[in-house]
Amino acid sequence: MIDITFVRRAADRRIVSFAVVGHAKYAKLGKDIVCAGVSAITVGTVNSIETLAGIELPARMKDGWLSSDIPVLQDAEADGRMQLLLESMAVMLETISKSYGKHVVMRESLV
């Protein structure tokens, strides 16, 4: 199962970190559309933040694991772009979680 966790700041719901851990085990290796979808969304979002917002996230990635602590930026415009992309990632992952709940679980916590 893929376990997705978003941590948000309680005061304003800003995403401060995320972690994606595990494998969906929906299908055989190389044919698992759930794992492929989650990977495309998460890695694509990290790449989009770097390309479109000019922010290099402190992301850590291994087989079946991707996480990042989200920096607080002094540039409000860049921070807004980054948060919009992160929120978009959350929406896409929530959609997969709703469709493939036996294989993907998504959680949020507040700090």
N, C-alpha and C positions, 0 to 999 in steps of 0.2 A: 504494500500500500504506500502511496505517496502522502506524506504528511506536510502540509503547508501551514506556516505560522506567520502572521503579520503582527508586529508590535506597534501600537500607536500611543502617542502622547495623549493622555486623558484630557488635557486642557483644550486642545484644538483638533484632535483626531489625526494629527500629522503622523505619517508612517515613519518610524524611527529605525526599524529593522525588519528583515524578513528571512525566513529559512524554508528551504524545500528539501525534504529528505525522503529517500526510499525509491522504490520502483513499483509501478502500478501492477505488474503481473497480470495484465489484461490479456496478453497474447505472448507468443514466443518472442525471444530476443530478435530484434530486427523487424518485427511485425506489430509491435505494441504501439498502437495509435495514441493511446492515452499518455504513455511516457513521452512519445514524440511531441504531442501537443503541449504538454507541460514544459518540456525542455525548450521548445521553440518560443513559447511565450516568455519564459523567464530569462533565457539567454538573450533573446531578441530585445527585451526591455532593458537589460543592462547595457547592451550595445547601443540602443537608441538613446539612452541617457548620456552615454559618452559622446555620441555623434551629434545629437540634436541640442543637448543642453551644455555640452562641453565639460561635463563633470565625470571624472573617473571615480567610480564607486569602489570602495574597498571590499570587493567581492571575493569570496573564497569558493572554489569549485573543485569537486572530486567526483568520481563516479557515483551518481545517485544523490548528490548533495550540492546545493548552492545556497549561500547565505551572504548577507551584507548588512552592515550597520550603516545607516544613512546619515551622511554629514548634514549639519545645519549650515547653510550657506549665508554669507553676509549679503550677497546679491539676491534681493527678493525676487526679481524676475527669473533668474536661473533656478532658484529654489522652487518657485511655482511651476516651472516647466518640468523639473524633476519629479515633484509630487504628482503632477497630472499624469505623467507616464507611469509612475508607481500605482496610482489609483486605477489606471487603465489595465495594468497587469492584474490587479486584484479582481477587477470585474471579469476579465477573461478566465482567470483561474476559478473563480466562483461558478462560472457557467460550466466549466468542465466538471467541477465537484458535484454540481447538481445533476449532471447527466450520467456521471460515472462514480456515484457515491460509494460503491463497494471497493473502489480502487484509489480514490482521492478524497482526503479529508482536509478541510480548511478551517483554521481557527484564527481568532484575533484575541489579543490581550492588551490591556491598558497599563501604562506606567505613568 
